[in-house]
Amino acid sequence: MARGRASRRRFVPPLERGPRRRRRRERVALVATAVVALGAATALGFVATDTWRLGHPAEPSLAAHATPAPVVDTGEPACRSPLTTTDPLRLWIGGDSLAGSLGPALGTITAATGVVAPVFDSRVSSGLSTPGFLDWPKQAAVDLAKYNPEVVVFIIGANDSMVPQPQPVDASGQPAWKASYAALVTQMLQVLSAGNRYVYWIGSPTLQNPTMDAGVRQLDAVARSVVATQKNATYVDAYQLFSDSSGHYAEQLPGPGGKLETMRTDDGVHFTPAGANLLAGTVFAPLDKRCRITSQAMPNSPQQVVAVPGATEVPEGGTGSGGSSSGPATTRPSPPAAPPTQATTPATTPTTTQPTVSVP
């Protein structure tokens, strides 16, 4: 039987056997090359989307900034129009020492358009839970009465990060401090939004200290939930913006061009100029959409960036100092100032005692 099958095989002359083998080898090589190329393309796709990561697992990645968006703003209601150099949009930027970097950075971007007049007020070591040190509702009310802004940007939370421990539970089964902090956020929002102003509320970014970072995660969640109930306010998630792909603190993150840049200073709290610009650009995008700033811009007639008297300036290599600015300012973060121990904290607000925080 074997001999019969063999007898039916096509005879191949010896001179044709070599070319046939070569063509078969070429086809095999071509298929192998295609498989390798497909695998390489797939791998590159995984790396590009951060499904796979190269290098040390602690390195920051682009995936941290893919989704969700750190700020979701419908753009409604829109700002008044037109905006001009003689009647610019009045913008107030306030908060703790992080506003000392954000204020000048966002101020420089907006002032350069010619149709926004920015003012900033930053106060080192301030928070909502330490009114004995600085009463932000009172301070903001003074600023708002003087400058009459139409839009406000407010960043707070890093100095409130010492969530008290033990945490007594209220009637609803939640830690009592959550309701207290929610009341503080509500009070501050009422002050900021009075007169139909629009508010961009920025939570604390990630912090290098694990205990403080765990605290701001909880505080940010409370603030976000309160802001969500307000029709004239948008929450800006700075924690997500400054997190790596695992949701943790990252000193370096991809900049606008995708290249890694140092966003945070050595103290693990403040922003570098690159970090301040990242946050400023994140806030400017929805502000621009709402107020149509770019489409009305008159860059040949820039506005000034004004610091409220007594606001904290943080020049490179220095500590915060009071003063005002008559033009666009370039600031650098200062070393962190510890939350004031002499502040008198009402019993109804979170204290600043060192806790051991359990993150939900």
Buried (B, 14 or more C-beta within 10 A) or exposed (E): EEEEEEEEEEEEEEEEEEEEEEEEEEEEEEEEEEEEEEEEEEEEEEBEEBEEBEEEEEEBBBBBBEEEBBBEBEBEEEBEEEBEBEEBBBBBBBBBBBBBBBBBBBBBBBBBBBBBBBBBBBBBBBBBBBBEBBEBBEBBBEBBEEBEBBBBBBBBBBBBBBBBBEBEEEEEEEBBBBBBBBBBBBEBBEBBBEEEBBBBBBBBBBBBBEBBBBBBBBBBBBBBEBBEEBEBBBBBBBBBBBBBBEEBBBBBBBBEEEEBBBBBBEBBBBBBBBBBBBBBEBBBBBBBBBBBBEEBBBEEEBBBBBBBEEBBBBBEEEEBEEBEBEEBBBBBBBBBBEBBEEBEBEEEBBBBEEBEBEEE
